[in-house]
Amino acid sequence: MTMTDPSLLQAIVLFAAATALLFAAAHDVAVRTVPNMVCLVIAAAGLARSAWDGWLAPALFGAVLVFAAGWYCWRRGWFGGGDVKLLTACVLLVPPGAVPTLILCTALAGGAMALCYVSLARVLPRRPSPRPEGLPRRVWRAERWRIRRGLSLPYSCAIAAGVLLTLVSPIHFGP
């Protein structure tokens, strides 16, 4: 296998995209934003993969449709703007026939996450905890505060799970 082998290059591109997705999820948990650069990395990886596999035009069409639906949801307050741009970039990563699977897996992961958050809101103590040391503990303290108040979910976690499940799923609705 040489460095110019297409399957090796695709594996590198998918690894970069998966790493960016995990970073986006962690960043969203910590500060409830999705960095633009992460979305650009994922979109570039998706465009490269789409071009290599010969489905660039259908992938772009699917991304436009998902962006339009996401924009509508964002305007209604149902979805965050960072989630719209992340989901749109992720649509480029999967084959066009797998976009419905991506949406379904993302929705199921989001529903499972919402159930966890609702359950945690009932069992987490209401008293404030002392200010912790270290980033992971500070993030968990902030997340507990958000959970107890029923604030927004870090939906990029669900998007990341949906993309990763779709990439390993044998179920697709087209070519």
C-alpha positions, -999 to +999 in steps of 0.1 A: +000+000+000+015+033-011+008+068+003-012+076-028-035+046-024-071+061-026-084+039+003-056+051+026-063+087+017-100+082+023-092+066+057-071+095+066-098+120+055-124+100+075-101+099+106-096+137+104-134+142+101-141+118+130-115+136+151-131+170+143-165+156+151-154+145+185-137+179+191-170+196+181-189+175+206-165+182+234-165+219+227-203+220+226-205+203+260-180+227+274-192+261+260-223+253+238-207+265+206-194+247+175-162+264+161-164+274+124-130+258+117-143+224+128-172+226+104-148+237+076-126+207+083-155+183+082-170+200+051-136+198+033-132+161+042-168+155+030-162+173-003-130+153-008-147+120-001-177+130-023-154+139-052-134+107-049-165+085-048-182+104-077-212+117-058-203+153-054-233+169-071-259+147-051-240+154-019-241+191-024-278+190-032-284+170+000-263+195+020-284+224+006-317+206+015-304+198+050-292+234+055-326+247+044-344+225+068-319+233+096-322+270+089-360+267+093-356+249+126-330+275+137-354+303+129-381+286+150-357+282+179-357+244+177-320+240+167-288+260+173-269+277+145-238+257+152-258+225+150-271+235+116-237+242+101-222+210+117-251+188+104-248+204+069-210+197+068-216+161+080-241+155+052-211+158+028-194+129+046-219+102+040-232+089+007-263+107-006-284+076+000-274+076+036-286+111+045-320+097+057-301+072+079-279+101+092-310+122+101-326+092+118-295+082+137-290+118+148-326+121+159-324+089+179-291+099+195-306+133+204-337+116+219-316+093+240-295+123+251-326+143+260-339+113+281-306+112+299-307+149+306-343+148+318-335+118+341-304+135+354-323+167+362-344+147+386-316+131+405-288+157+406-286+175+439-299+211+440-272+225+463-243+243+447-210+224+447-177+241+456-157+255+427-137+225+414-101+225+402-093+213+366-111+217+333-131+184+333-145+191+367-154+227+359-171+215+327-191+189+347-201+215+372-213+238+345-231+209+328-249+200+360-260+236+364-274+235+328-291+202+334-308+213+366-322+243+349-333+225+317-311+245+294-301+236+259-285+203+250-251+199+233-267+185+202-234+182+183-229+151+205-260+136+189-248+147+154-214+131+160-231+099+171-254+100+141-226+104+117-205+077+132-234+053+133-243+061+097-208+055+085-207+020+100-244+012+093-252-011+064-287+005+059-288+032+032-317+043+011-300+047-023-267+043-041 
